[in-house]
Amino acid sequence: MSLLYPGRVWNEVNETPSAILQNAWVWANDTLKNNTAGQLAFRQVTDHRTLLAIKNGVGPAPRQAILVTGVVSSGSTPGANQVASSVAAVLEIARVLGKYTLYCDVYYVLINRDSSSSTADLGARAFVSWLDSTQTQTVTSLSFERILFDDIGFLYGTKISLRSYLGSSRYQDGGWTTDILLGLSTSKGAGRLQYAADQDIAQKSMAYELWQVGRPAIHISQGYWYDTYHDTSNDVWSNSKYSYDKAKEITACAACVIAYVGMLGSDAASFYVTSTLNPLGQVSEQLMLTFNGFVNATVRWTENTTISATIADADSHQLLYQRTGDGGLIVVKYLSKHAGQFNFTVSNLGSNAALVTATVAFLNDIDGDGLSDTLEVSIGTSPYSVDTDGDGLPDDAELGLGTTPTNPDTDGDTAPDYWEVLHGSNPFIQDTDGDGLLDGAEMTLGTNPINPDTDEDGLDDGVEVDTYGTNPLTVDTDSDGLDDGLEVAIGLNPLSPDTDMDALSDMFEIVNGLNPNSGDTDGDGLGDAYEVEYCLSPTNPDTDYDGIPDGIDWNPREHWITAVAPAALLSTAMLFAMYAFLKYRVYQRHETVV
């Protein structure tokens, strides 16, 4: 790639590839198809045009994925080590794994690096965001960077460094796959791999972006990171300081790890050792245990000699188990108490050489959920996911509760099992509190699934929602001062503060003895609000008790007598005055005549 397609530039400003980079994409795709007999091909995802090919596993969907990632863009240099070497690793692993049937998926990923940010690879970040948006669960990621520089004159110059996820205490998330890689390098390779604790070097990488969102990943790079050739015109495939043996070793170890982990999911992986042991000779294999269970082993030989089998902690070297025999068979049965790395050693203590065969079997727990992979396969859960159905409850917790670990909603009430357990509702009953609302509806509405009357207004939540349309979270939906339950009980409208629409609130009418269901409580023809406004009695049809209903009384606040008496007195006075005047006139005429 560096020879045919140097200067594979990804324009970070307008997010477009150079023509050479596009041609490199085509070459990578053609190579992948050739390596996998046409079974795989790249497609592009994200706005950074990430190349993605998926090797589908045989486990039940949705399957988790192991990521194998590299970087295809190089900048303006030939880019053999920066980072065509990572592309070669990805394509070679795809070739090797092509003949294996795995339980999980494998995602082959080539990103276009975007270094426009000083603290992140935005191309990698875009792909991690894509994983989140597609809800793709990952087992781990083997993320390749530059791996070719090899010079004994530099610290770790001949090594490949592995940096793993430190954000989890679970052995499966951080140390497990790293330990397998290191064990393979030690026992089958040249021991070029090493663990590195400094993660600053990985800051602008796919592994780092995965770590930031809690996804396990291993950053794979050359031991001496700051070589003087990357990003220069000397970054060519024929550079004398580049070692392809290093690339071969890490690529082979990575392919073995993926095959091993991928086959564990179908319970197909096995552990088998055979070796000719001279007197006082021994053979040792590393066991990476992920499950607290028995390690079972049988050691067989036919020669007349004494054989010893031991199990020791790889970190502390503490001897945990030992069996010795001279009858041609040793049966080992050791109960492991914690996950981690152990050494299984077979030693010839006798004086005769012997061909020794050892078969070792132990249960694994890839996802660290406390359930063995064998059990998970048998019950249909995923050995790669702590929470197979994604409902928030780990698989082991679901088995303990009796809920279905492959169904996020065991009782079908639309509330996930985890939500039900968290809120105290019954994941086996659709309507835990029997209020007429399914627990899922209560989750959506925000009501209490274990209290039939969340707001304690006297109406069950289901009745409020389905019958009256009131708010099950509010005691007084219409804010008229009367609880919804009371309004329903006395026949008022709990959705209206003024049931009879007479401009007087229901609360006012009840407090003052009016009928909140009638605009004219006393039936006098005058509305209650009018009578209140004009100081009439809305509960008495004849406010002034004059025998004339208020509705037709010309002065309903004053008795007619109080109005008629003064008029009668005035009339009497006037009549008397006129009578007196007439009498006076008659008297005067009478005197004149005399």
Secondary structure, DSSP 8 states (H G I E B T S, - for coil): -TTTS----EETTTTEE-HHHHHHHHHHHHHHHHHTTTS---EEETTTTEEEEEE--SS-SS--EEEEEEE---TTS--IIIIIHHHHHHHHHHHHHTT---SSEEEEEEE-----SSS--HHHHHHHHHHHHTT--EEEEEEE----B--TTSTTTT-EEEEE--S---TTTTHHHHHHHHHHHHHHS-S-EEE----GGGSSSHHHHHHHTT---EEEEESS---SSTTSTT--TT-TTB-HHHHHHHHHHHHHHHHHHHHHTTT---EEEEEEE-TT-EEEEEEEE-SSSEEEEEEE--SSS-EEEEEEETTT--EEEEEEESSSEEEEEEE--S-EEEEEEEEE-SSS-EEEEEEEEE---TT-SSS-HHHHHHHT--TT-SSTT-SSS-HHHHHHHT--TT-S-TTSSSS-HHHHHHHT--TT-SSTT-SSS-HHHHHHHT--TT-SSTT-SSS-HHHIIIII---TT-S-TT-SSS-HHHHHHTT--TT-S-TT-SSS-HHHHHHTT--TT-S-TT-SSS-HHHHHHTT--TT-S-TT-SSS-TTT-SSTTS-HHHHHHHHHHHHHHHHHHHHHHHHHHHHHHHHHH-
